[in-house]
Amino acid sequence: MKLTSPRRHPLLLLLVPAMLAATFGSARAQEQPPYLDDRQPVEARVNDLLARLTLEEKISLVHANGNFTTAGVPRLGVPELIMDDGPLGVREEVDNHFHVLGHVDDFATAMPGALGLAATWNTNLAKAYGTVIGQEAVHRGKNIMLGPAVNIQRTPLCGRNFEYLGEDPFLTSRMAVNYIEGEQAQGISSCIKHFAANSQEFERGSINEIIDERTLREIYLPAFRAAVTEAGVMSIMSAYNQINGQYCSENVHLLKDILKDDWGFKGVVMSDWGAVHHTDLAVLNGLDIEMGSGAPYQNNYLAGPFLRGLQAGQFPVAALDDMVRRHLYVMFQLNLIHDPAVPAPTNAVPPSPLSTQEHQATAQKIAEEAFVLLKNENLLPLDAAHLRTIAVIGGNATAKFCHDGGSSNIKPPFEVTALEGISNYVAGRAKIIYAEGYYPARNWGAPGLKPDGTAATAADSSQLANQAAAVAKSADVVIYVGGLNHKIGFDSEGGDRKNMELPAGQDKLLAKIVRANPRTVVVLIGGGAVEMDDAWLSRVPALLYAWYPGMEGGNALANVLFGDVNPSGKLPCTFPKRLDDTPAAALDAYPGRNGTVIYKEGLLVGYRWYDTKNIDPLFPFGYGLSYTHFAYTNLNLVTDGSPTGLPLTVEFELANTGSRAGAEVAEVYVQPVNPAVSRPVKELKGFAKVFLQPGEKQTVSVTLNENAFAYYDPGTRSWLAAQGGYKILVGGSSRDLPLTGDFQLARTLYQPDRVAQVAQSAR
Ligand code: BGC
């Protein structure tokens, strides 16, 4: 995208008003229209500016005038609104057809994929993640960043899972709120997406998802709700799909009843790119800005057709005014409206990339805390001083990922591959020998490609595998780096995986490698669960899941493999044994038929399904090992003496019983005893990431309020925490909860959403 609006330097934003005041004096200030007077309340400024806009100018604010912009109104000092992807860093500049412009000043820090961020279970890191992106976005002149993406992982196959925050609404909400707080504190708006339930890419532009109200409210919406009501997110992007027969960009229940009425959202709803289908439904059902419908922009649903409809009296002007008010509200919040009589502030510093070492260090730290150690039988950490030859095997050891995967791609100034990270780490100490092992395919189902671009035959592949086995045999230890990638049909926007297999024959290859050298560490890169053949899984001593680790991935990996960093990630999504165990597959409820998919599993998404149905996963939600050990003791449930017993403080002792410093994610689940309505067996309602020195013990407390006990009651349109017994379960994974306590909620509590509140107080 070409920057048509001037860049702003934060210092100038502060200096320019002061300089102007000095130049023009107070007489000028008195002449200023109310909307330019920053002592006025925002609502008054919005209304004043609104009244000055012509009908055509108002219309120009509710649809795009470029790929990532809406028009400005220069005569009134309203600049263009400039957006960008999101959500893993600031995207490189593209033109209005998404063609890369080839700028040299648009490098950005490529953060690890968001699913990796969720695997840290560290809310401080979520805040740091948003802060890095926010700072770089400001520097690049952006006003709205299109992220975070918080769609719930309903199936491991969804191509965009790597951009999302996992299968659990509570974990997703906590990470999203912190991400947004970090990003918006930089003076830009986050745009949380995709509202709602864009949980599959298959037929995403048309699929009609049938989802019951409770499931929607309890599973698919909580992160959006928390973003609005806790983090004060200023923008929200509606999803491509339909929910219960209406496109999300035109969905009155989602946009009006829930978002604007129940949650009191004051900002703008923009459509996903090209996700609008009708003028009347978009106008009347709550969309505020149409994006991505392309040029000629005057033909967009919310441009010419809307204007003509208004002129013909088909739509109330109040509908347009509400859309514009929201747009101006965001602009005032971001300090973008300026006095048209004086030149807009410009950026005094020459444009430069802002991927600083500090930002890169944050990306690396997040990658390090994201790695999940799934298995370790005394092989990790490796001791570089005692290794002569290390075999690094696998196509992902040399692959780069940041600049791929769809709209979340980033152009980092560099990307450290796994092989580079490991080689740098052991330089001068051990010898590295590399073997590719397998030929990756360009897209799902296609044959692997040889380096010369021709298709690999079965004989080629087996030759490569044999070479890898020979290399493995000759080394002291093998580090295998494989898994998935961002090629079409794998982890990539616009399509889903077709099954959960490791592609390119990696199961067979791994079996061969581990036979050749049992001292094998398997590192898998990818956006979530894959099936793992027991022929290798039962024999490899160590398995590490790395997600997409971002631009510093190779360095982060080396630090974890060689023990400079003790892994502390936990799975933000269940790894089932096989695809057929997943709820959507078991119920034949994915990817849908004849354009419709029924969310038959309802609330039983992820661990809620495996726990309720007693299905053993391969690795459960919340699971992850460490190089040290932790012990949980002395659970104490402390009530504050209130009639309900809430808030409840869950207190316990956590000790590091091993010999290395490390961090543990302590997880708190709530299990209703004999609930009157159907509920998942247990649900995550609190967690704490605790850093402990060897031998150190800490008292940890996690507070639970009524939300932790509530389910959504569509009848009363409220959250209902039912009187009765609850078990409080505490431990280090959803399937390892050594501490159990009992809590009795003394009476039923209703927490109505806003509309119901208003209705009640009016009674
Ligand atoms: C994606 C959005 C993205 C937008 C703009 C759409 O295809 O779904 O997540 O923000 O494109 O690039």
Residues whose N, C-alpha, C, O or C-beta is under 5 A from the ligand:
A	BS01	BGC	D85 L146 D272 W273 S407
